[in-house]
Amino acid sequence: MSTVRIAPSILSADFARLGEEVRAIEAAGADWVHFDVMDNHYVPNLTIGPLVCEAIRPHVQIPIDVHLMVEPVDALVPLFAKAGANIITFHPEASRHVDRTLQMIRDHGCKAGLVFNPATPLEWMDHVMDRLDVVLLMSVNPGFGGQKFIPSTLPKLQAARQRINTHVARGGQNIVLEVDGGVKTDNIAQIVAAGADTCVAGSAVFGAPDADGGYRGVMQALKQAAVA
C-alpha cells in the first residue's frame, strides 16, 4: 500500500488551544481530523459535541472524521452534518436500525461508516456493504485515550479487508478500513500490513510535538513507518 492516511485524534490535543492544534496537524500532513464524541452512556466518558466541530471547521480544509460513541445515534447526525463533519461513523449496537442510520448520514451529505469494538463481530457489515464508506475497527475498548493496542485486532483487520476486497471485486464501491487505538510508530507497519489504509493516532501525535509546537516530526515518522 503506497499511501496511508493518518487521522490525529483531537481527544489527545490541548483543548485550550484547539484551533491552533488542528491547524498544526494539517500543516504537518494529517489527512483527516478524528473527532471523538463520547456521551457517558454508551461509553464511560464525556467529551465534545457539534458546537466544537463547528468551531474547528473554519481552521482546517481536511475532512473531519466524527466517531459517535453515543446512544441513541440518529438525533446527532444532522447536527454534526450541519456543523461541518465530512465522515460520520457509529457503533451498530447503538442504533436500532443500522441501515436507516447509514442512509441518514449519506442523505445529510456525509460519508457513513460502522465502528466495531474489539468484541463486536464483523457480521454487522454483511447486509449493509452497499451503504458503507468506512469501516472503523477499535483496537482498544472505547472511552479513553492512551490505551495499548489489542493484538487480536490484526487478524480481525485481515478479515475485514477480505470482506471489503470481495465486495469490490463483485463491483461494489471501495470502503475505507480505519483502525483506532494504540497506534504508534512501532506497530503501524503491522497494522497497515494487516489491511488498514487509515490510522487514527491520538497520544502518539499530540504527545510528541516538535520544538516549535508543530507535529511534522511525528507525522513524518508515522507515515514512513507505515510503509516501511
Summary of the structure (lengths in Angstrom):
residues: 228
radius of gyration: 16.3
end to end distance: 10.1
largest distance: 49.2
contacts: 793
relative contact order: 0.17
helix: 41%
strand: 19%
